[in-house]
Amino acid sequence: MPKTNHFNIGDLMERGIRLIGNSQERVHKHWHKLLEMIEKGEINPLKMVFRRAALEELDKVYHKFAKMEDDMQKVFAQTRLSFAPAPGTPVLTTFKS
């Protein structure tokens, strides 16, 4: 049976068990207010995204993020299906090992 992080997820799914409470923050409490603030221009969520990286380079990005190097905070992972960067967002960055 396949396992995820040493946990037999297949057995769990076959029994119809539902896991609840695995999020980091109760976003549903805040998102209506935040969306309203974004629409009014009171906050700009694009300021959170510091880098745009190719999917193939996420291993390098992860190591930099873990070491808190290069202002690594929020990274947009670009795939072959991603749209071009929107105005005000970072362009694709290449990372050295």
KAZIPE-V550597 format. One record per helix or strand of 2 or more residues. SS is the DSSP state (a for helix, b for strand). FROM is the first residue (numbers start at 1). TO is the last residue. Records with the same first field share a line. If there is no record, write none. Layout:
# KAZIPE-V550597
SS: FROM-TO, FROM-TO
This chain:
# KAZIPE-V550597
a: 9-14, 27-29, 31-39, 45-48, 55-66
b: 49-54, 74-78, 92-93
